[in-house]
Amino acid sequence: MLGIIGAMSQEVAGLKAQMTEVKVEQLAGMDFYCGKLKGKDVVVVRSGIGKVNAAICTQILAGHYGADAVINTGIAGSLKKEINIGDIVLATDAVQHDMDATGFGYPAGQVPQMDLFAFPADDKLRELAKKCISKAGLKVGVFCGRVLSGDQFIDNKEKKEWLSETFGGFCTEMEGAAIAQAAYLNQIPCLIIRAISDKADDSANMDYETFEAQAIDHSVRLMLAMAEEW
């Protein structure tokens, strides 16, 4: 079974609309849509925004539903000038940029007492996503790199530059690294897919409102193509 997480209702509405044999179960205040998507067994869920919601959601998919893999689909702000609005970022790994235990000797971003700095994304899922870009009819740039997550909406040029320089991130959002951490602890493969909705700088608020729908459409189309091939 494939677990599919989106933070916002808009990010999963297009997937839910394509599902069949649907049963809805509510756990931890979240509605888990269990059924078929493109003939495959899936659970689609809106986690809500932020790292805590995302981690709880992933744990339910792993522990209650026995998910074989988890994919987080949604939108993000670009951290690189060559990654433009509408483009797709496929995670290689993910870091929580707002984790700061530097006072205890850990590098910024590392969760204390964890055995790694960045939580990995699954290579096979990422290759499947790359394969499905053309199947989804997307004519956009596709980038593979680090996703940064924090309980912050980044709309400041200085903060954007710090994130890029400190962590080497390709994009920034609010859930992916928490999902990757929970998947890592449960030893299940995961992938974070992000369509770019803004440039994570002083134009972010304007960009986000203008391009949110376009970015969500790109991520949903890719997810549908992946479900069919999964």
N, C-alpha and C positions, 0 to 999 in steps of 0.2 A: 504494500500500500504506500502511496505517495502522499505526503503531507505538504500542503501548499499554504503559505502564510502571506497575508498582506496586512499592513498596518491599518489602512483606511478602507472603508466600505467601497469606495470607488475602485480600489486596486483589485478587489476580488469579485465585484458585481458581474463583470463580463464573464468570469469563469463559472460562477454559480448559475448564470443564465444558460450555459451550455451543458450543465450536468443533468443526468437522468438517474432514476431509482434513488432519489434523494431522501435521506432521513436526517433530521436536525436534532442534535443533542447539545444542551447547554451545560457547560462546565466552567467554573471560575468566571461566570459572567460573559463567557464567549460562546457564540453559536458555531458549532462544528457541523459543517455540511458534509455528510458521508454519502458517497454514491459513485457514479461512473462519470468520467470525463474522457471523451474520445475513446470510450470502451475500456478504460483503465480504472482500477480501484483507487479512489482519491478521498482525502478529507481536506476541504477548503475552509479556511477560517480567517476572520478578521481579528487580529490580536489586540488592536488598539495601539496607540502611539507610545513609544518609549521602550527602554531596555527591559524594565521589569515585566511589563505586559508581554513582550516578545519572548522572554525566557520562560515564563509560566506557560505560555502557549506551546512552545517547543517541547517542554517537559510532558505536557498532556499528550501531545502527538506521539512522543516516544513511549511513555509509560502506559497510557490508557489504550491507545490505538495500535501500538506496536509498529509505528511507521518504519518502513525500510529505508526511506530517505526523506529529507525535508528541503523544500525550495522556498526561499523568501523572495517574493516578487514585489516590485514597487518603484519608487522614484527617489532621486537624490540630487544633491548639488555637486557640480563639477569642481575638482580641485586642480585641473590642468587646462591650460589654454587651448590645447588641441582637442579636448573633449567637449563637444558642443551640445547644445540643447537638442534632445531627441536621440542622441547617441546612447549606446548600451555599454554598461560596464559589467563584466562577469568577474566575480571575486576570485582571486587566488588565495587570499586569506583576509582576516578582519581583525581590527584592533579597536578597543574602547578608548577613544582619545581623551575622554574626561576622567579616566582612572589615573589618580595621582598619588602614588605611595613613594615618591622620591625621597621623602624624609626617612624612609627605612632602607634606602639604598637600591630601590627598584627603578628601572627606567620608566619615564612617563609612558603611560599606556598599558603597563603590565599589571595583571591581576596578581596580588601578593600570594605566594605559596603555590602558584600554578607552575607547571613544568615547561611552559612555553610562553613566548611573548605574543604571538599572533595565532589566532585560531584558524585552521586550514579549511579551505573549500575543497570539494571533491573533484579530482581531475576528470573522471569519467563524465560526471554531470556537466562540467564546464565544456568538455568536448562535444557533448550532445547539444548543448545550447548553441555553440558555434555552428554546428551542422544545421541547426534549425532556423538560423537567421534568414536564410534565403527562402526556406520553406514557408516562413511566416510572411514573406513578401516585404521584408524590411530593408530599405536601402539607406542604411545609417552606418556611422562608424561604430566599430566593435572593439572594445579595449578590455584586456585582462590585467587585473592588478588589485591592489589592496583597497578594501572598503573600510572607511573609518566611521565609527558610531559613537554617539554621545547624546545625552538628554538635552540637546541644544539645537536650535535652528540657526545655522551659520549664515549670517548676512553681513559680514564685516570683512573687508579686504585684508586687514592685518591678521585677523584670526585665520582666514583662509590660507595666507602665506605661511603662517606658523604651522598649521596642520600639514601642509604639503612638505615643508622643509623638515619637520620633526619626525613624521611618520611615513613619508613617501606615499601618501594616499592618492587614489585616483578620484574618489568621490566621498561625500560625507552625508550621513543620514542618521537615523535614531534607533535602529533595531538590529541590523545585520550581525554585528559582533556578538550580541547577546544570544542570538539564535545559533550562531556558530559555536559559541562556548557550550551551550546546552547540548547541542548535537555532539560535540567532541566528548563531553562527559558521558553521554549515553552511547558513544561509539557507533553513531549512525552517520552516513554521508550527508552533506548539505551543500547547497549552493545559494549564494546571494546574487540576484539579478537586479540591476538598477538601470532604469531609463532616466536620462538627465532632464530635470525640469527647470533648473536654474544654475547660475554660475557661482553661487555661494559667496557673493561679494555684496557690495552696496546696492546692486541692482536686483538682488535675490527676491525681495518681496514682490517687485513688479514682474519679474520673470516667472516666478512660481504661479502667480494667478493667471498669467497669460498662457503658459505652456504646460500646466499640470495635466490637462486632459489629453494632449498629444503624447506626453511621456507615458501616461498610464495606458493608453491604447497600444503603444509599442510593447510595453512589458506584458500586457495581457495576450497580445497576438503571439509573442514568442512563447509564453507559457502554454498556450493551446497547442502550438506545434510540438513542443517538447512532450506534453502529455500523450500525444498521439504516437510518438516514437519511443516513449519510455518502456 
